Amino acid sequence: MKIAISSPDGKADSEFSGRFGRCEYFILMQTDTDEWEKVKNPARGSRGGSGPQVVQFLANQGVDVIISGRYGPNAYTALQASAVEPYLAQSGTPLDLLGAFREGKLRKAAGPSGPGHHR
């Protein structure tokens, strides 16, 4: 399984980013090998629609699960149309959040968890 976690700096031991569509990086972790890589968020500076753009980008990367702090309405709609499952976190490093996910301690998003944002 491949998990994407929103990050401000791409480091697995730094506090994760609560922003989904406009975070700086995503950390992609393979749960079967514990290997990870950082990828720059290509939609970070978009003028609008960053959430759906990020969902498409992550789906193309083979991501199965996303862990972030909040999903706007457009991002959540895009997630529903994809096979990617969104989970919510409030704090922790990506390494902590991976452990929490494995232990079943994270809640799956049941809808948008914040308002949409447009520049």
Secondary structure per residue as TSV (DSSP state, phi and psi in degrees):
chain	resnum	aa	ss	phi	psi
A	1	M	-	360.0	142.4
A	2	K	E	-112.3	128.0
A	3	I	E	-117.4	134.9
A	4	A	E	-108.9	133.0
A	5	I	E	-125.0	128.7
A	6	S	E	-68.1	140.7
A	7	S	E	-145.1	145.1
A	8	P	S	-82.1	-22.1
A	9	D	S	-138.1	0.0
A	10	G	S	78.2	13.0
A	11	K	-	-102.7	133.0
A	12	A	T	-71.3	-16.8
A	13	D	T	-109.7	13.3
A	14	S	S	-101.4	158.6
A	15	E	-	-55.7	134.6
A	16	F	-	-67.5	167.5
A	17	S	-	-97.6	131.5
A	18	G	S	-75.5	-10.1
A	19	R	-	-86.9	138.6
A	20	F	S	-96.7	-70.6
A	21	G	T	-66.9	-22.3
A	22	R	T	-121.8	19.8
A	23	C	-	-69.0	161.6
A	24	E	S	-74.6	-41.8
A	25	Y	E	-137.7	166.5
A	26	F	E	-125.2	139.4
A	27	I	E	-99.0	122.8
A	28	L	E	-101.5	123.1
A	29	M	E	-120.8	132.9
A	30	Q	E	-92.2	118.4
A	31	T	T	-71.8	-25.7
A	32	D	T	-79.3	-22.9
A	33	T	T	-118.2	-11.5
A	34	D	-	61.9	17.8
A	35	E	-	-81.5	146.4
A	36	W	E	-139.0	157.1
A	37	E	E	-144.4	153.2
A	38	K	E	-103.1	142.2
A	39	V	E	-131.7	136.9
A	40	K	E	-70.7	139.7
A	41	N	-	-73.5	112.3
A	42	P	T	-71.5	-15.3
A	43	A	T	-101.3	3.8
A	44	R	T	-50.3	-46.0
A	45	G	T	-100.8	14.7
A	46	S	-	-66.8	153.8
A	47	R	S	-77.4	-18.0
A	48	G	S	-177.2	158.4
A	49	G	-	72.4	26.8
A	50	S	H	-65.2	-37.7
A	51	G	H	-57.3	-56.0
A	52	P	H	-61.1	-35.7
A	53	Q	H	-62.7	-42.5
A	54	V	H	-66.8	-41.5
A	55	V	H	-57.3	-46.9
A	56	Q	H	-62.7	-44.1
A	57	F	H	-59.2	-48.8
A	58	L	H	-67.6	-38.4
A	59	A	H	-61.0	-40.7
A	60	N	H	-65.9	-23.6
A	61	Q	T	-83.0	-3.2
A	62	G	T	84.1	20.8
A	63	V	-	-73.1	136.2
A	64	D	-	-100.8	-32.8
A	65	V	E	-137.4	139.9
A	66	I	E	-118.0	138.0
A	67	I	E	-119.7	120.6
A	68	S	E	-150.2	-179.5
A	69	G	S	-91.9	-26.8
A	70	R	-	-162.1	146.6
A	71	Y	-	-126.8	124.5
A	72	G	-	-74.5	171.6
A	73	P	H	-61.1	-40.6
A	74	N	H	-70.0	-39.3
A	75	A	H	-63.6	-43.7
A	76	Y	H	-65.5	-39.1
A	77	T	H	-61.2	-42.8
A	78	A	H	-64.5	-38.7
A	79	L	H	-63.7	-39.6
A	80	Q	H	-61.8	-33.4
A	81	A	H	-80.8	-11.4
A	82	S	S	-106.0	178.2
A	83	A	S	-94.7	6.1
A	84	V	-	-84.8	131.5
A	85	E	E	-99.3	126.4
A	86	P	E	-92.0	132.4
A	87	Y	E	-119.6	154.5
A	88	L	E	-108.2	142.6
A	89	A	-	-137.5	156.3
A	90	Q	S	-110.6	-31.9
A	91	S	S	-161.9	166.4
A	92	G	-	124.7	164.3
A	93	T	-	-84.6	161.0
A	94	P	H	-54.8	-37.1
A	95	L	H	-64.6	-41.5
A	96	D	H	-62.6	-43.0
A	97	L	H	-68.6	-34.4
A	98	L	H	-61.9	-43.4
A	99	G	H	-62.6	-43.5
A	100	A	H	-62.9	-39.3
A	101	F	H	-63.2	-46.9
A	102	R	H	-60.9	-32.3
A	103	E	T	-85.9	-0.1
A	104	G	T	74.3	25.3
A	105	K	-	-94.2	-5.3
A	106	L	S	-98.3	146.3
A	107	R	E	-94.2	133.3
A	108	K	E	-73.1	136.6
A	109	A	-	-66.9	130.9
A	110	A	-	-103.3	2.8
A	111	G	S	173.7	179.9
A	112	P	-	-56.9	139.9
A	113	S	-	-112.0	13.7
A	114	G	S	-171.2	168.7
A	115	P	-	-74.6	160.0
A	116	G	-	-73.6	154.8
A	117	H	-	-127.9	135.7
A	118	H	-	-132.8	142.4
A	119	R	-	-85.5	360.0
